[in-house]
C-alpha cells in the first residue's frame, strides 16, 4: 500500500511541474504543449491567483425565547432556507418570514444579520460566504417577546461564466 501511495505521489508531482511550450502550428494558430516542438518557446506560467476569504465571526447562537403571554405562536424565516446557497451578484437579499398571529400593534420585527440588528427585511452589502439570520419580535419597551430559529445560508457571487450559462439555458 505504501508503494502505491509513493508511486502515485511521484506521478502527481511530475504532472504538476510540467513545462509549457508555445509555438505556431501548421494552421498558423498559436498552440501550447507540454512537449517541446521545433521552434517552440518555453513559457513561464505565473502562479495561480488566490485570495484570502474574509474572516467569519463566530457568534453564539440566538437562543429561542419561550412562548409567553404575548400570544405569538410561530415566528420563522421562510426565505432563505436553512443551509441554502444563494447566488447573487449584488450582495442583496430579501428575507421572507411567517408569523402567527399577525404582528400586534406596538410590536415590531428586528432582523439580526450575523448578530447585528437592522430594521426591514431587505439586506444590502453582503459579502460572499456564510451568514446567519434570525428574527425577533420586540415590544414597546424593546423587550424581546419571541425569537425565530437561526437560519444559516451561504452567499455565492455570480461569475461571468455562470451568468452566460443561465442565459444559454433560457
TIDRENFI-842207 format. One record per residue (C-alpha): x, y, z; residue in one letter. Coordinates in steps of 0.5 Angstrom, whole numbers, plus 2048, in hexadecimal, padded with zeros to 3 digits. Layout:
XYZA
...
! end
This chain:
800800800X
806805802X
8098047FBX
8028057F7X
80280C7FBX
80980D7FAX
80880C7F2X
8028107F2X
8058167F5X
80B8167F1X
8078167EBX
80281B7EDX
8098207EFX
80B81E7E8X
8058217E5X
8058277E9X
80C8297E7X
80B8287DFX
80E82E7DBX
8098317D6X
80C8337CFX
8088387CAX
8098377C2X
8058397BCX
8028327B9X
8018307B1X
7FB8347B1X
7FE83B7B3X
7FB83B7BAX
7FE83C7C1X
7FF8357C5X
8018337CBX
80482C7CDX
8088287D3X
80C8257CDX
8128297CAX
81082A7C3X
81582D7BEX
8158357BEX
8118357C5X
81383A7CAX
8138387D2X
80D83C7D5X
80D83E7DDX
80783C7E0X
8058417E5X
80283E7ECX
7FB83D7EDX
7F78447EFX
7F58427F6X
7F18477FBX
7F0846803X
7E9845805X
7E684A80AX
7E6848811X
7DF846813X
7DD84881AX
7DB84281EX
7D5844822X
7D2841828X
7CB83E825X
7C5842827X
7C183E82CX
7BA83E82BX
7B5841830X
7B083D833X
7A983F831X
7A6844836X
79F848836X
7A084C830X
79C84782CX
7A1846827X
7A283E825X
7A683E81FX
7AC84281CX
7B083F817X
7B4841811X
7B283E80AX
7B7841805X
7BD840805X
7BC839807X
7C183680DX
7C783380AX
7C5836803X
7CA8397FEX
7C88407FBX
7CB8427F4X
7CB84A7F4X
7D084F7F0X
7CE8557F4X
7CE8537FBX
7C78547FCX
7C284F800X
7BA850801X
7B884C808X
7B1849808X
7AE84780EX
7A8844811X
7A5846818X
79F84381CX
79A84781DX
79C84E81AX
7A085381DX
79D856822X
79C85E823X
7A2861826X
7A785B825X
7AC85B81FX
7B185681CX
7B885681CX
7BC852817X
7C385081AX
7C884F815X
7CE84C817X
7CC84E81EX
7CB85581CX
7C485881DX
7C185C817X
7BA85F815X
7B785C80FX
7B785580BX
7BC858806X
7C3857806X
7C985A802X
7D085A802X
7D1852804X
7D884F802X
7D8848800X
7D9843805X
7D584080BX
7CF84480EX
7CB844814X
7C4847814X
7BE84781AX
7B884B81BX
7B684E822X
7AF851824X
7B0857828X
7AB85A82DX
7AA86182EX
7B0862833X
7B485E82EX
7B4857832X
7B585182EX
7AE84E82EX
7B0848829X
7B6846825X
7B684181FX
7BB83C81EX
7C183E81BX
7C283D813X
7C983C810X
7CA83D809X
7D083E804X
7D08437FFX
7D48427F9X
7D58477F4X
7D48467EDX
7D98467E8X
7D98487E0X
7D98407DEX
7D383F7E3X
7CF8457E0X
7D18427D9X
7CF83B7DBX
7C883E7DEX
7C78427D7X
7C883C7D3X
7C38377D7X
7BD83C7D6X
! end
